[in-house]
Amino acid sequence: MVVIGKYCRKFRITELECSLKDIEGNENIKALSAFEHGKSSNINHLLKYVKYCKTMEQKERFVQGLITAIRGE
């Protein structure tokens, strides 16, 4: 899960250019941060990144990058 969380954090910062608060609102910033740092295995957080993507191309880049990160490429 550490690899997935690190990828999500990098994508959020570099591609989405947003903060944890932008994705999560005021609700579970700590939970989302824990996910990005490999301290949470709740994969439901992945949907938040997909939903925050503004275009279909951005969603596709997220999913493709996620697959690449999981494979360790």
Secondary structure, DSSP 8 states (H G I E B T S, - for coil): -HHHHHHHHHHIIIII---HHHHHTTS-HHHHHHHHTTS---TTHHHHHHHH-SSHHHHHHHHHHHHHHHHT-
